Amino acid sequence: MAICEVCFRHCRIEEGKLGFCGGRTCEDGQVKAANYGRVTGLALDPIEKKPLNRFFPGSMILSVGSYGCNLRCPFCQNYDISWSEEAKRYAKKAEVMSPEELVSLALRTRDRGNIGIAFTYNEPLIGYEYVRDTARLAKEQGLKNVLVTNGTAELPVLQELVPYIDAMNIDLKGFTDHYYEEVLHGSRQQVMGFIEEAVKHSHVELTTLIVPDENDSEEEMRELSAWVAGLKDRERKVIGPQIPLHVSRFFPRFHMKDRKATEIRTVYHLAEIARENLMFVYTGNC
């Protein structure tokens, strides 16, 4: 048995078993990434799809994902390749792609506008060792590295990666502990601490998915955007109004097919509220 130190859960993992995320195991008394190099998704995407609107706009990036996630968002759009039982079964049979092979593929797609590698689709931080090893090699080859994450990780994990990561899109899924703990099974405080540290080291953009009757109030958006802008604590200088925020529209998915898509006018309205505090606010899925 060993204790995983990746996120706030600190899972006690028995030998040969998996932690809550489904992507970390215990082997010979040590916690290891069971999903290391096991790719479930690979595509060459526009950088704006991550979404990153202020980092090499107009470029392409090779996007790669594995399986496993340490949240349980009931509206997850990638659950089938992230934390479903089908994903785990597929991943066990998936061919392992080494860091060297992934970097080689990224280099071969440069002539198609590719600037680097984005670690995305599932939660990349639960397999941070693969991100670290691949990103280090990619950086040596002049490629850019992007992390698309829910930000649910301890700061030592982030510190292992920041020398190699050029940009991040971090989900700030809402701004109440109730939403994070009861709906997502996560920790808002850990995500906020992760964001505060991340912006010291790389380009960061944030994304908030607006879910009807969950996080769609004017009050919550004002609180969220004020915190991002640094207005809640004037002594904090690392976060500020220049941090881009993507306000995104929800569509019925997974366990949340019981409600309608977010009204477009709601997304636009909440984006206008966010602009009271932030310089760069974008709408998505509209």
C-alpha positions in Angstrom: 0.0 0.0 0.0 1.1 3.5 -0.8 -0.3 7.0 -0.5 -0.7 9.0 -3.7 0.3 12.7 -3.4 -1.0 14.0 -6.7 -4.2 15.7 -5.5 -6.2 16.5 -2.4 -7.6 13.0 -2.1 -4.3 11.4 -1.1 -5.6 8.0 -2.0 -4.3 5.0 0.0 -3.7 2.6 -2.9 -3.4 -1.1 -2.2 -0.8 -3.1 -4.2 -2.1 -3.7 -7.7 -5.2 -1.5 -7.2 -6.1 1.8 -8.7 -6.7 5.2 -7.0 -9.9 7.2 -7.3 -8.8 8.7 -10.6 -8.3 5.2 -12.2 -5.0 6.2 -13.7 -2.6 5.6 -10.8 -1.7 2.3 -9.2 0.6 0.9 -6.5 3.5 -1.3 -7.7 6.1 -2.7 -5.3 4.9 -0.3 -2.7 5.3 2.8 -4.9 2.6 4.9 -6.6 3.0 4.9 -10.4 1.1 6.1 -13.4 -0.8 3.1 -14.7 -1.7 5.2 -17.8 1.8 6.2 -18.7 1.9 6.5 -22.5 -1.4 4.8 -23.0 -3.0 7.1 -25.6 -6.8 7.2 -26.0 -7.0 10.3 -28.1 -4.7 12.0 -30.7 -5.5 14.8 -33.1 -4.1 17.9 -34.7 -6.3 20.8 -33.5 -6.4 24.5 -33.8 -4.9 26.1 -30.7 -8.2 28.0 -30.2 -9.9 24.7 -29.5 -8.0 24.1 -26.2 -9.2 26.9 -25.8 -6.3 29.3 -26.0 -7.0 32.6 -27.8 -4.0 34.6 -26.8 -1.2 32.0 -27.3 0.0 31.7 -30.9 -3.4 32.3 -32.4 -4.0 30.7 -35.8 -1.6 27.8 -35.1 -2.2 24.1 -34.8 -1.2 21.8 -31.9 -0.9 18.0 -31.6 -3.4 17.1 -28.9 -2.9 13.9 -26.9 -4.9 12.3 -24.1 -4.9 9.1 -22.0 -7.5 7.8 -19.5 -8.3 8.7 -15.9 -9.6 11.8 -14.0 -9.8 12.9 -10.4 -13.1 14.7 -10.8 -16.5 13.3 -11.5 -18.3 16.0 -13.4 -21.7 14.7 -14.3 -21.6 16.6 -17.6 -18.2 15.3 -18.7 -17.9 15.4 -22.5 -14.9 13.1 -22.6 -16.0 10.5 -20.0 -15.9 7.8 -22.7 -12.1 8.2 -23.1 -11.4 9.6 -19.7 -12.9 7.6 -16.8 -15.5 5.2 -18.2 -15.1 1.5 -17.8 -14.8 1.2 -21.6 -11.9 3.6 -21.5 -10.0 1.5 -18.9 -10.6 -1.7 -20.9 -9.5 0.0 -24.1 -6.4 1.5 -22.5 -5.2 -1.8 -21.2 -4.9 -3.0 -24.8 -3.7 0.3 -26.2 -0.2 0.4 -27.6 2.1 2.5 -25.4 3.4 5.6 -27.2 6.8 6.6 -25.7 7.7 10.3 -25.2 10.2 9.9 -28.0 7.6 8.6 -30.4 5.1 11.4 -29.5 7.7 14.1 -29.9 8.8 12.6 -33.3 5.2 12.7 -34.5 4.9 16.3 -33.3 8.0 17.3 -35.3 6.6 15.5 -38.4 3.5 17.6 -38.3 5.3 21.0 -38.2 4.7 21.4 -41.9 0.9 21.4 -41.1 1.3 24.3 -38.8 1.9 22.4 -35.6 3.7 24.3 -32.8 3.9 21.5 -30.2 2.0 19.2 -28.0 -1.2 19.8 -25.9 -1.9 17.3 -23.1 -5.6 17.2 -22.9 -8.9 15.1 -23.2 -8.5 13.3 -19.8 -6.9 14.9 -16.8 -3.2 15.0 -17.7 -1.9 15.7 -14.2 -2.8 12.3 -12.9 -0.2 11.0 -15.3 2.2 14.0 -14.8 5.2 11.8 -15.2 4.4 11.2 -18.9 3.7 14.9 -19.4 7.0 15.8 -17.7 9.1 13.3 -19.7 7.5 14.2 -23.1 7.4 18.0 -22.5 11.1 18.0 -21.6 12.0 16.3 -24.9 9.6 18.5 -26.8 11.2 21.7 -25.4 14.6 20.5 -26.4 13.3 20.3 -30.0 11.9 23.8 -29.9 8.3 22.7 -29.5 5.7 24.4 -27.3 3.9 22.5 -24.6 0.4 23.1 -23.5 -1.5 21.7 -20.5 -5.3 21.6 -20.5 -6.2 20.7 -16.9 -8.8 20.9 -14.1 -6.1 22.3 -11.8 -6.8 19.6 -9.2 -3.3 18.8 -8.1 -0.8 19.6 -5.4 1.8 22.3 -6.1 4.8 19.9 -6.1 3.3 18.3 -9.2 3.0 21.6 -10.8 6.6 22.5 -9.9 7.8 19.4 -11.7 6.2 20.6 -14.9 6.6 24.3 -15.0 10.1 24.3 -16.5 8.6 22.7 -19.6 5.1 24.1 -19.9 4.5 27.2 -22.1 0.8 27.7 -21.7 -2.2 26.3 -19.7 -5.9 26.4 -20.0 -7.2 25.7 -16.5 -10.9 25.0 -15.7 -12.3 27.2 -13.0 -15.6 25.4 -13.1 -17.5 27.6 -10.6 -16.9 29.7 -7.6 -18.7 27.9 -4.7 -17.4 25.1 -2.5 -20.8 23.5 -2.8 -20.6 23.2 -6.5 -17.1 21.8 -6.5 -17.6 19.4 -3.6 -21.2 18.2 -4.1 -21.5 18.3 -7.9 -17.9 17.8 -9.2 -16.4 15.9 -6.2 -13.4 18.2 -6.2 -11.8 21.1 -4.3 -12.2 24.7 -5.3 -9.5 25.8 -2.9 -6.9 23.4 -4.5 -7.8 24.8 -8.0 -7.5 28.4 -6.8 -4.1 27.7 -5.3 -3.0 25.9 -8.5 -4.1 28.9 -10.6 -2.3 31.4 -8.4 1.0 29.4 -8.8 0.6 28.6 -12.5 0.2 32.2 -13.6 3.7 32.9 -12.2 5.3 30.5 -14.6 3.4 30.4 -17.9 0.7 31.8 -20.1 -2.7 30.9 -18.5 -6.2 31.1 -19.7 -9.2 30.0 -17.7 -12.5 28.3 -18.7 -15.8 28.3 -16.9 -18.6 26.1 -18.3 -22.0 27.6 -17.5 -24.4 24.9 -16.3 -28.0 26.0 -15.9 -29.2 26.2 -12.2 -25.7 25.3 -11.0 -23.2 28.2 -11.6 -25.1 30.6 -13.8 -25.9 33.4 -11.4 -24.7 37.0 -11.9 -23.4 37.0 -8.3 -21.2 34.0 -8.8 -19.7 35.4 -12.1 -19.0 38.7 -10.4 -17.3 36.8 -7.5 -15.3 34.6 -9.9 -14.1 37.4 -12.2 -13.3 39.7 -9.2 -11.1 36.9 -7.8 -9.3 36.3 -11.1 -8.7 40.1 -11.4 -7.1 40.2 -8.0 -9.8 42.5 -6.6 -10.5 40.2 -3.6 -7.0 40.6 -2.1 -5.0 43.5 -3.2 -1.8 42.1 -1.8 -2.0 39.3 -4.4 -0.2 40.5 -7.5 0.1 37.3 -9.5 -3.4 37.2 -10.8 -4.8 40.2 -12.6 -7.4 41.6 -15.0 -5.2 40.5 -18.0 -5.9 36.8 -17.4 -8.2 35.6 -20.3 -11.5 33.9 -19.3 -13.5 31.7 -21.6 -17.2 31.6 -20.6 -18.6 28.5 -22.3 -22.0 27.1 -23.1 -23.2 23.8 -21.6 -24.8 21.1 -23.7 -26.6 18.0 -22.2 -24.1 15.2 -21.7 -23.5 12.0 -19.8 -25.5 12.2 -16.5 -26.8 15.7 -17.2 -29.1 15.0 -20.1 -32.1 16.1 -17.9 -31.6 19.8 -18.6 -31.4 22.0 -21.6 -28.4 23.6 -23.1 -27.4 27.0 -21.6 -29.3 29.8 -23.3 -26.9 31.7 -25.5 -28.1 35.0 -24.1 -27.1 33.8 -20.6 -23.6 33.1 -21.8 -23.3 36.5 -23.4 -24.8 38.2 -20.4 -22.4 36.5 -17.9 -19.5 37.3 -20.2 -20.5 41.0 -20.1 -20.5 40.8 -16.3 -17.0 39.2 -16.3 -15.8 42.1 -18.5 -16.6 44.4 -15.6 -13.4 43.0 -14.0 -11.4 41.4 -16.8 -9.8 42.6 -20.0 -10.2 39.5 -22.1 -13.4 37.5 -22.0 -14.4 35.1 -24.7 -17.6 33.1 -25.2 -17.5 29.5 -26.3 -19.9 26.9 -27.8 -22.3 29.6 -28.9 
